[in-house]
Amino acid sequence: MSVSLAKGQNGPLDVSDVVVSVQLAAAADLSALLVTSNGKVRSDADFVFFNQPTGPGVQLVPNPGGIASLRVSLAGVPADIEQVRAVITLDDASSNFGRSAAPTARVSDAAGNMLYEYVIDGLTTESIVIALEVYRRQGAWKVRAVGQGYAGGFAALVTDHGVSVDDAPAPPPPTPVAAPAPITPPSSVAPTPPAYNQPPQQQPSYNAPPVPPAPPAYNQPPAYNQGPTPPAYPPAQQPAYNQQPTYNQAPPAPPVQNQPPAQQPEVSLVKGRPVSLTKGQKVTLRKEGGVALTMIQMGLGWDPIKKSGLFGSRTADVDLDASALLYADGNLVDVCYYGQLTSKDGSVRHMGDNLTGDGDGDDEVMLVDLQRVPAHVTTVIFTVTSYRGHTFEQVSNAFCRLVDSTTNSELARYTLQGGMAFTGMVMAKVYRANGEWKLQAIGEGIQAKHAGEAAPQLGRFLTA
């Protein structure tokens, strides 16, 4: 039976090997700092992390689909190491632990039997926390619940423990200081010549006839009895040059308050020319010549952003899942996703789950037979959700595209511009309108890690 620890509590370890693991909704890394009695590492070799997974007596054990764990062989820890500190670092440094449920740190024996559990509550704005430490006391090993959030950033944490950071950003180059201007001698000295590429200052021509004043600019009416100069307009309101005044002009209409955004025009599909959709834009699912499409596929794709950290570059395994949710008016009647690859009526099929986003082209494909969609189904909404809780801030090149399955030709594509702090995205919908099928690009963020969490949030997308 495991023991629950509170912050600051400790307990004995009567085993030779322990495993430290973490449960957390957000994507994170687990690392270890092996420190001596002065709280410092002896060298960089005493820092165990994803690019250096092995240290003296400590090994980082990968966990496919989750956060790696730390295996500590207590007999293998050098005698001058007094503490092994387990550190949790969020993948997204701009996020914090307050945005998800409190992380839980667990200590188990080599057989997987849990010995201690510590819920690290009270974290808010921190993105790094020293979860717990395995330490020596009078020749015996113990574990202590620490829960110390670190506000100085990951670089500050490891450098405070004596780890060298070689690739800190270089300081900006010094700003060049302009040479002082030369002192002008008395008037007996010839004047300084003009700077290069500058037109020389024109000297007056003595005994030359007076130069008549320049004529007024063409198309500019003379200003008779002109009053004082009016205040300058803001740049957007400057009158156009050479514009004749308009007399007896009515005052401009006042701006319309709360004006709804302009309706996106509906575009048409043309053979050989895929449509690049913008957010909210619609397209009727007909081929050129007015023939209705019967079999379509929705391809969804994304790429994980490669991170360049203090200790090397890597790409997080961002597991996004495509789903199709079928609605009869406002009621969810069926769903097609990685847990049910074919809808109950057989009209929608999921072609397989991609766990990382690796590879070019479509990462997941949903095949829709429009002729088999039951008559009571009015809308099919396509979503992408982040199974491990990564946000779309960590994803690039997210897109959805409509393909004619009969000819395998791309008909329309919608590309998501910019990252969003959401774990789910409503990409597009296919819906019935006036007896025919239409597609609408959506691109709205939601907080959902799977289709079940997404479904209650989709009601606002059901209206055409």
URWO-V687168 format. One record per residue. N is the residue number from 1. RES is the residue in three letters. SS is DSSP state (2 for helix, 1 for strand, 0 for the rest). OMEGA is omega in degrees with one decimal (NA if undefined). D_LAST is the distance of its C-alpha to the last C-alpha in Angstrom with 1 decimal. Layout:
# URWO-V687168
n=<N	N>
res=<RES	RES>
ss=<SS	SS>
omega=<OMEGA	OMEGA>
d_last=<D_LAST	D_LAST>
This chain:
# URWO-V687168
n=<1	2	3	4	5	6	7	8	9	10	11	12	13	14	15	16	17	18	19	20	21	22	23	24	25	26	27	28	29	30	31	32	33	34	35	36	37	38	39	40	41	42	43	44	45	46	47	48	49	50	51	52	53	54	55	56	57	58	59	60	61	62	63	64	65	66	67	68	69	70	71	72	73	74	75	76	77	78	79	80	81	82	83	84	85	86	87	88	89	90	91	92	93	94	95	96	97	98	99	100	101	102	103	104	105	106	107	108	109	110	111	112	113	114	115	116	117	118	119	120	121	122	123	124	125	126	127	128	129	130	131	132	133	134	135	136	137	138	139	140	141	142	143	144	145	146	147	148	149	150	151	152	153	154	155	156	157	158	159	160	161	162	163	164	165	166	167	168	169	170	171	172	173	174	175	176	177	178	179	180	181	182	183	184	185	186	187	188	189	190	191	192	193	194	195	196	197	198	199	200	201	202	203	204	205	206	207	208	209	210	211	212	213	214	215	216	217	218	219	220	221	222	223	224	225	226	227	228	229	230	231	232	233	234	235	236	237	238	239	240	241	242	243	244	245	246	247	248	249	250	251	252	253	254	255	256	257	258	259	260	261	262	263	264	265	266	267	268	269	270	271	272	273	274	275	276	277	278	279	280	281	282	283	284	285	286	287	288	289	290	291	292	293	294	295	296	297	298	299	300	301	302	303	304	305	306	307	308	309	310	311	312	313	314	315	316	317	318	319	320	321	322	323	324	325	326	327	328	329	330	331	332	333	334	335	336	337	338	339	340	341	342	343	344	345	346	347	348	349	350	351	352	353	354	355	356	357	358	359	360	361	362	363	364	365	366	367	368	369	370	371	372	373	374	375	376	377	378	379	380	381	382	383	384	385	386	387	388	389	390	391	392	393	394	395	396	397	398	399	400	401	402	403	404	405	406	407	408	409	410	411	412	413	414	415	416	417	418	419	420	421	422	423	424	425	426	427	428	429	430	431	432	433	434	435	436	437	438	439	440	441	442	443	444	445	446	447	448	449	450	451	452	453	454	455	456	457	458	459	460	461	462	463	464>
res=<MET	SER	VAL	SER	LEU	ALA	LYS	GLY	GLN	ASN	GLY	PRO	LEU	ASP	VAL	SER	ASP	VAL	VAL	VAL	SER	VAL	GLN	LEU	ALA	ALA	ALA	ALA	ASP	LEU	SER	ALA	LEU	LEU	VAL	THR	SER	ASN	GLY	LYS	VAL	ARG	SER	ASP	ALA	ASP	PHE	VAL	PHE	PHE	ASN	GLN	PRO	THR	GLY	PRO	GLY	VAL	GLN	LEU	VAL	PRO	ASN	PRO	GLY	GLY	ILE	ALA	SER	LEU	ARG	VAL	SER	LEU	ALA	GLY	VAL	PRO	ALA	ASP	ILE	GLU	GLN	VAL	ARG	ALA	VAL	ILE	THR	LEU	ASP	ASP	ALA	SER	SER	ASN	PHE	GLY	ARG	SER	ALA	ALA	PRO	THR	ALA	ARG	VAL	SER	ASP	ALA	ALA	GLY	ASN	MET	LEU	TYR	GLU	TYR	VAL	ILE	ASP	GLY	LEU	THR	THR	GLU	SER	ILE	VAL	ILE	ALA	LEU	GLU	VAL	TYR	ARG	ARG	GLN	GLY	ALA	TRP	LYS	VAL	ARG	ALA	VAL	GLY	GLN	GLY	TYR	ALA	GLY	GLY	PHE	ALA	ALA	LEU	VAL	THR	ASP	HIS	GLY	VAL	SER	VAL	ASP	ASP	ALA	PRO	ALA	PRO	PRO	PRO	PRO	THR	PRO	VAL	ALA	ALA	PRO	ALA	PRO	ILE	THR	PRO	PRO	SER	SER	VAL	ALA	PRO	THR	PRO	PRO	ALA	TYR	ASN	GLN	PRO	PRO	GLN	GLN	GLN	PRO	SER	TYR	ASN	ALA	PRO	PRO	VAL	PRO	PRO	ALA	PRO	PRO	ALA	TYR	ASN	GLN	PRO	PRO	ALA	TYR	ASN	GLN	GLY	PRO	THR	PRO	PRO	ALA	TYR	PRO	PRO	ALA	GLN	GLN	PRO	ALA	TYR	ASN	GLN	GLN	PRO	THR	TYR	ASN	GLN	ALA	PRO	PRO	ALA	PRO	PRO	VAL	GLN	ASN	GLN	PRO	PRO	ALA	GLN	GLN	PRO	GLU	VAL	SER	LEU	VAL	LYS	GLY	ARG	PRO	VAL	SER	LEU	THR	LYS	GLY	GLN	LYS	VAL	THR	LEU	ARG	LYS	GLU	GLY	GLY	VAL	ALA	LEU	THR	MET	ILE	GLN	MET	GLY	LEU	GLY	TRP	ASP	PRO	ILE	LYS	LYS	SER	GLY	LEU	PHE	GLY	SER	ARG	THR	ALA	ASP	VAL	ASP	LEU	ASP	ALA	SER	ALA	LEU	LEU	TYR	ALA	ASP	GLY	ASN	LEU	VAL	ASP	VAL	CYS	TYR	TYR	GLY	GLN	LEU	THR	SER	LYS	ASP	GLY	SER	VAL	ARG	HIS	MET	GLY	ASP	ASN	LEU	THR	GLY	ASP	GLY	ASP	GLY	ASP	ASP	GLU	VAL	MET	LEU	VAL	ASP	LEU	GLN	ARG	VAL	PRO	ALA	HIS	VAL	THR	THR	VAL	ILE	PHE	THR	VAL	THR	SER	TYR	ARG	GLY	HIS	THR	PHE	GLU	GLN	VAL	SER	ASN	ALA	PHE	CYS	ARG	LEU	VAL	ASP	SER	THR	THR	ASN	SER	GLU	LEU	ALA	ARG	TYR	THR	LEU	GLN	GLY	GLY	MET	ALA	PHE	THR	GLY	MET	VAL	MET	ALA	LYS	VAL	TYR	ARG	ALA	ASN	GLY	GLU	TRP	LYS	LEU	GLN	ALA	ILE	GLY	GLU	GLY	ILE	GLN	ALA	LYS	HIS	ALA	GLY	GLU	ALA	ALA	PRO	GLN	LEU	GLY	ARG	PHE	LEU	THR	ALA>
ss=<0	0	1	1	1	0	0	0	0	1	1	1	0	0	0	0	1	1	1	1	1	1	1	0	0	0	0	1	1	1	1	1	1	1	1	0	0	0	0	0	0	0	0	2	2	2	1	1	1	0	0	1	0	1	1	0	0	1	1	1	1	0	0	0	0	0	0	0	1	1	1	1	1	2	2	2	0	0	0	0	0	0	1	1	1	1	1	1	1	1	0	0	0	0	0	0	2	2	2	0	0	0	0	1	1	1	1	1	1	0	0	0	0	1	1	1	1	1	1	0	0	0	0	0	0	0	0	1	1	1	1	1	1	1	1	1	1	0	0	1	1	1	1	1	1	1	1	1	1	0	0	0	0	2	2	2	2	2	2	2	0	0	0	0	0	0	0	0	0	0	0	0	0	0	0	0	0	0	0	0	0	0	0	0	0	0	0	0	0	0	0	0	0	0	0	0	0	0	0	0	0	0	0	0	0	0	0	0	0	0	0	0	0	0	0	0	0	0	0	0	0	0	0	0	0	0	0	0	0	0	0	0	0	0	2	2	2	0	0	0	0	0	0	0	0	0	0	0	0	0	0	0	0	0	0	0	0	0	0	0	0	0	0	0	0	0	1	0	0	1	0	0	1	0	1	1	1	0	0	0	0	1	1	1	0	1	0	0	0	0	0	1	0	0	1	1	1	1	1	1	1	1	1	1	0	1	1	1	1	0	0	1	1	1	1	0	0	0	0	1	1	1	1	1	1	1	1	1	0	0	1	1	1	1	1	1	1	0	0	1	0	1	0	0	0	0	0	1	1	1	0	0	0	0	0	0	0	0	0	0	0	0	0	1	1	1	1	1	1	0	0	0	0	0	0	0	0	0	1	1	1	1	1	1	1	1	0	0	0	0	0	2	2	2	1	1	1	1	1	1	1	1	1	1	0	0	0	0	1	1	1	1	1	1	1	0	0	0	0	0	0	0	0	1	1	1	1	1	1	1	1	1	1	0	0	1	1	1	1	1	1	1	1	1	1	1	0	0	0	0	2	2	2	2	2	0	0	0	2	2	2	0	0	0>
omega=<-176.3	179.6	177.2	-179.8	169.7	-177.1	179.3	-179.8	177.3	178.8	-177.2	174.1	-177.6	-179.9	-177.2	179.9	176.2	177.4	177.1	179.8	-175.6	170.9	-174.8	-178.5	-178.1	176.8	-175.0	175.7	174.0	178.8	-177.4	173.4	178.5	-171.6	177.7	-176.3	178.7	178.0	-178.2	172.1	176.8	177.6	178.9	178.6	-179.9	175.2	-177.5	-178.9	-168.2	178.5	174.9	-167.8	-177.7	174.7	-178.7	177.9	-176.3	179.7	174.9	-176.5	-178.3	176.7	-179.0	179.7	-179.6	-177.4	179.4	178.0	179.9	174.4	-177.4	174.3	-170.6	179.5	-178.3	178.6	-177.6	-173.6	-178.9	173.4	-176.7	-177.0	169.3	-175.5	179.2	-173.5	175.1	179.4	177.2	176.3	-178.1	-176.5	179.5	179.2	177.9	-177.3	179.7	-178.0	179.8	179.0	-177.1	177.0	177.7	176.3	-178.6	175.1	-178.5	172.7	-175.5	-179.7	179.3	178.1	-175.9	-179.3	-177.0	176.3	-178.2	174.4	-173.4	-178.8	179.0	179.0	-179.3	-173.2	-176.1	172.1	179.2	177.7	167.9	-171.1	-179.7	177.9	172.4	-170.2	177.8	172.6	179.8	174.7	-179.8	179.6	177.8	173.8	179.7	174.2	-175.6	177.7	-178.2	174.9	-176.4	-174.8	-174.0	-178.3	-174.8	180.0	179.3	179.9	-174.3	177.7	174.5	177.2	173.6	178.4	178.9	177.5	-172.3	-172.7	172.1	-177.6	-179.8	178.3	179.8	-179.8	-179.1	178.4	-179.2	179.8	-178.7	177.1	-179.8	179.8	179.8	178.8	-179.0	179.8	178.7	-172.1	179.7	-179.9	-178.6	-179.7	179.8	179.3	-178.7	178.0	180.0	180.0	174.5	179.0	-178.3	178.9	-175.3	178.5	178.6	179.8	-178.0	179.6	177.2	178.8	-179.2	-179.5	-180.0	179.0	-178.7	178.6	178.7	-179.4	179.7	178.7	176.0	179.0	177.7	-178.3	179.1	176.7	-174.6	179.5	-179.9	-177.8	179.7	178.1	-177.6	175.0	167.7	-175.1	-175.9	-175.1	179.8	177.0	-179.5	178.7	177.9	-177.7	179.4	178.5	178.1	-175.9	177.8	-178.7	178.7	178.5	-179.0	179.3	178.6	180.0	179.6	-179.5	175.7	-179.8	-179.3	179.3	-179.2	-179.7	178.4	179.6	176.7	-176.3	-177.8	177.2	178.5	-177.0	176.0	-179.5	-179.7	179.8	174.0	-173.3	169.4	-176.1	178.4	-176.6	-175.7	176.3	177.1	-174.6	174.3	173.9	174.4	-176.0	174.0	-179.7	-178.2	174.3	-179.5	-177.9	179.9	171.2	177.7	177.1	178.5	-176.5	178.5	174.8	175.0	178.4	177.8	-177.7	173.8	-175.4	-179.1	-173.4	175.7	-178.7	175.8	179.1	178.3	176.7	-178.9	-176.8	176.2	-177.7	175.9	178.8	173.3	-178.4	-174.3	-176.5	169.0	-169.6	-177.9	-174.5	175.5	-176.8	-178.1	178.3	176.1	-176.9	-174.9	178.9	176.2	-169.5	176.5	177.0	-175.0	179.2	177.2	-175.7	-177.9	179.6	174.8	-172.6	174.8	-173.7	174.5	-172.2	-172.4	-173.9	179.4	176.3	-179.7	175.1	-176.6	174.6	174.8	-174.7	174.2	-179.1	-175.9	173.8	-174.3	179.6	-178.3	178.8	-177.5	-174.9	-177.5	178.4	-175.8	-175.3	170.7	-178.2	179.8	-179.8	170.6	-178.6	-175.7	-172.9	-176.8	176.0	172.9	175.0	-179.9	169.6	-178.6	-177.5	175.4	174.6	177.5	-178.0	166.2	-178.5	-179.8	-176.9	172.0	-175.4	-179.2	-178.1	-177.1	179.9	179.1	-177.4	-177.0	-178.6	174.4	-179.1	-179.6	-177.9	174.4	179.1	179.6	-178.3	179.5	176.2	177.7	-179.8	172.7	-170.9	-173.9	174.2	171.4	-173.6	178.4	175.5	178.9	174.3	177.8	-178.5	175.4	176.6	174.9	173.7	-176.3	176.9	179.2	-178.3	173.8	175.3	-178.8	178.8	176.0	-173.6	-179.9	177.6	-179.2	-170.8	-177.4	-175.9	-171.7	-177.5	-177.5	180.0	-174.9	177.7	-176.0	NA>
d_last=<55.8	54.1	54.9	52.3	53.3	52.6	52.7	56.3	57.5	59.3	60.6	63.0	62.3	64.7	63.3	63.9	60.4	57.1	53.5	51.2	47.5	44.4	41.2	38.4	34.6	34.4	35.8	39.5	43.0	46.2	49.5	53.1	55.8	59.4	61.5	65.2	66.8	65.9	62.2	62.0	61.5	64.6	62.7	59.2	59.9	59.5	55.7	53.7	50.1	47.7	49.8	53.1	52.5	56.2	58.7	62.0	61.4	57.6	55.0	51.2	49.8	46.4	43.7	41.1	37.7	39.2	41.6	45.1	48.1	51.6	54.7	57.8	61.2	63.3	66.6	65.3	64.4	67.2	69.7	69.0	65.3	64.9	61.1	58.1	55.1	51.6	48.9	45.1	43.1	39.3	38.0	35.9	38.5	36.1	34.9	37.1	38.1	36.7	33.1	33.7	36.1	39.8	41.3	44.0	47.1	49.2	52.7	53.8	56.9	57.1	56.3	53.0	54.4	52.8	55.4	53.6	50.1	49.0	45.7	45.5	44.0	44.2	42.6	40.1	40.0	42.1	41.0	44.4	46.6	50.0	49.2	52.7	56.0	58.6	62.0	65.8	67.9	71.7	71.3	68.4	64.7	62.2	58.5	57.2	53.7	53.1	49.5	50.3	47.3	48.1	46.7	48.6	46.4	47.3	49.8	51.6	51.7	53.4	55.7	56.9	57.9	59.8	57.4	57.6	54.5	55.3	52.1	51.5	50.0	52.7	53.6	52.5	55.2	57.5	56.7	59.5	61.8	62.8	66.5	68.2	68.9	72.4	74.8	75.8	79.6	81.7	81.4	84.2	81.9	79.8	76.1	73.5	72.0	68.3	65.7	64.8	62.1	62.4	63.9	67.4	68.0	69.7	73.3	74.6	76.9	80.2	81.9	78.8	77.9	75.2	71.6	69.9	66.6	63.5	61.9	58.6	55.5	54.4	51.8	52.5	54.0	56.9	56.4	59.0	59.9	57.0	56.4	55.7	53.1	49.7	47.8	45.9	42.1	39.8	39.2	35.8	37.5	40.7	41.5	41.6	45.1	47.2	44.8	46.7	46.3	44.3	46.3	45.1	41.6	39.3	38.2	34.8	31.9	31.1	28.1	24.9	24.3	21.0	19.3	15.6	15.3	15.1	11.8	12.3	13.4	12.3	15.3	17.3	19.2	22.9	25.6	27.5	25.3	22.7	19.8	19.9	16.4	16.0	13.8	10.2	11.1	9.6	12.1	12.6	14.8	17.8	21.3	23.3	24.6	21.4	22.3	19.4	19.6	20.8	21.8	20.1	21.0	19.2	22.1	22.1	25.0	26.7	30.3	32.2	33.8	37.6	39.4	42.7	44.5	48.0	49.4	47.7	44.3	42.1	38.6	36.9	35.5	31.9	30.5	26.7	25.0	21.9	20.0	17.4	16.0	14.9	13.0	13.5	10.9	12.0	15.2	16.4	18.5	19.8	20.2	21.8	23.7	27.4	28.6	27.2	27.0	25.7	23.1	25.0	23.8	24.8	21.6	21.1	24.1	24.9	27.7	29.5	29.7	30.8	32.6	33.2	31.0	34.2	34.3	32.5	29.3	26.8	27.9	25.7	24.1	21.6	22.2	19.6	21.0	18.1	20.6	21.6	18.3	18.9	17.3	16.2	14.1	10.4	9.5	12.0	12.0	14.9	17.0	20.5	22.8	26.4	28.8	31.8	30.0	30.2	27.6	25.8	28.6	30.7	28.6	28.4	26.8	23.7	21.4	19.2	19.6	18.6	21.7	22.6	24.9	27.0	28.2	27.5	26.2	23.6	20.6	18.6	19.3	17.9	20.7	20.6	22.9	25.2	25.8	24.3	26.1	23.7	24.6	21.2	18.3	14.7	14.8	11.9	9.7	10.0	7.9	8.9	8.1	11.2	13.5	12.9	11.5	9.6	10.1	8.7	11.5	11.2	14.9	15.1	18.3	19.1	22.6	23.0	25.6	24.3	21.4	22.8	22.6	19.1	17.6	18.0	16.2	12.8	11.5	9.8	7.7	6.4	3.8	0.0>
